[in-house]
Amino acid sequence: MTTLCGSSVERVLKICDEVSKDVGMETTPFVVDWYNDFRIEVAPELPQLIEVSGRNRLGVICISNKNFFRGAVLEAYSKRVNDGENVEEKFDFVSEGSDFIGRKLKPLLVEELSCEDHIVKVMNVDKPPFLHVQSLGQVAGLDMHLSPEFLQEGPEKIEWEVEVREAMHDVRDKDLWGSAYDK
């Protein structure tokens, strides 16, 4: 089992950032034990654990941003076409794009860590074994709830809703969602 020192963690995160930014994703680290402990606490009947041996294992979440469709999805689709695969079959762009990134990332991490292939686990949360995405987000400190419940009806709530609508409009991918949405 590989134990990472501080400089190894920095190099792993740098690789994840470099690969992810080129395909429309962002990364953030977390400690796998925190996720597993949290899941056992909130859902002991079906905790959806990340199964790794040892303690204090590093996890990295790759989260898609507005460039995911142009980056990962189109690159994965183009690769299938160039490889002569039948693209008439169903193309699940979220899973295909995520898997494509995993296939790019894993060998780079194995090489960087000078470890055996099975040490680095790359998982697509859209496929079994399923992980609880909200818990991953909370553990990584990225959980953001856009909820106006704390605001009373009136000008503050209306202003908040306009700000959220505009922010969502500004970051959404027109290639994916179309351009019919009006601010």
N, C-alpha and C positions, 0 to 999 in steps of 0.2 A: 504494500500500500504506500502511496506517495504522500509525504508530508510536505506541505508548501510553506516556504518561508516568506517573509514580507516581499522580497524582490520577485519571487516566483508569482505571487498573487498579482503584483503590479503588471508583470509581463502577460499573464493570462488575461487580465482585464483589458490590457492594451490590444491584444489580438482580438478579443471579442468585440471591442469598440470598433476596430478597423474593419473587420468583416461586416459587422452590423450596419455601420454608417453607409457603406457602399450599396446596401440593399434595402435601405429604408427602415432600419430598426435602431433601437437604442438599447443599451444594456445597463444593468445595475446588479451589483453583487448582493448576496445574502448568505447566511449560515444555514445549511440544510437542517440542522438540529432545531433551529428556531421554528422553521415551518412545521417539522414533524411534531414537535412538542405542542405547538398551537393547534394543530389538527386533532391531536389526541384529546386536548382539552375541550375543544368546541364540538367535535363530532366523533366521540369514541366508538360508535357503532360502525362507522364507515369513514375512517380517517383519511384515506387517499394519501398515503405516505410516500415520500421519495425514498426508495429502498437503496441505501448505500451502506457499506460497512464502515465501522469506526465512528468517531465523533469529530465535531468541528470541521465538517467538510464544506468546501466552498461551492456555492451555487451561483449561477448567473442567469438572470432573466433577460430574454431578448423580447422587447416589446415593439410592435410595429408602429411606425409613425406615418405621416401623410405621404411619404415617398415609397412605402412598401409595395404598392401596386406596380409602380414604374420600375422599382428596383428588383425585388425578389421574384415577384409573380411573372413579369415579362421575361426576366432572365431564365427562370425555370421553364417557362413555356417555349422560349426560343431554343433552349438546350434540347428539349424533347423533339422539336421539329428538326433540328440539325442532326440529332441522333437517329432520325428516320422513324420515330415512334408514331403511332396512330393518334393524332391529336383530335380525331373526331370523337374519341371516347370522352366520357365525362372528365373534366379537368377541375378538380376542387382547388381553386386558386389559393385559399388560405393554407390548407394542409400542404399542397405542393410547394408553395413558396417557403413555408416554414421548414419542410423537409430539405429543400434545396440548400438553405442556409446551414442547417445541421450537417449536411454532407460536406460543405465547404469548411466548416468550423472544426469538426472533430479531428481530422488528420493534423491540422495545424496545432491543436492543443496537445495531442499525443506526442508530436515532434518536440514541441516546446518543453514539455514535462519529462521527456525521455522515459515514457512509461508504456506499459502494455495497453493495447487498444481497449480492453474491457474496463480499465480504470476510469476513462473519461466516458461519462454517460450523457448523451444528447437526447432530449425527449421533446416531442411535439405534444403539447397539452390538448390538442384536438383529437388525439388518438389514445387508445389504451396503452399503458395504464394511465388513467386520467388523474390529473392533479387538480386541486381546487385553486383556480386562478385568483380569486379574491384573496385567499389566504396568502398566496405567493406575493400579491401586491402589498398586502398589509405588512408582511414580514420584511419586504424590501423597502418599506417606507414610501411606497408610491401610491398608496390607496388614496384616491381623491373622490369625495362624494360631492356631486353637484346637486344639491338639494335646497330648495327655497323654504323648507319647513320652518326654519327659525325666523323667517321674515313675516311680518304681518301684511295683510292686504294693504296696498297703497303704493305711493311713488317709489319707495325703496325696492319693493318686490318687482315692480314693473321694470325699473332700471336694471336690477340684477338679471332678470330674464332676458332683456335686450343685450346686455353684455355677454351672457353665456351664449345666446344665439349667434352673435357676431363672432365670438371666439371660435365656436364650432364651425361656422361657415368659413372662416379664414384658414382653418387647418384641414378641412376635408378635401379629399382628392376628387377633382372634377371628373377625371377619367373613370373613376369607380362609381361615383354617385350621380354623375350627370351635372348639367349646369342649370337645371330648372329651378333650383332652390333660390328663393328671393329673400334677401336680408330683410 
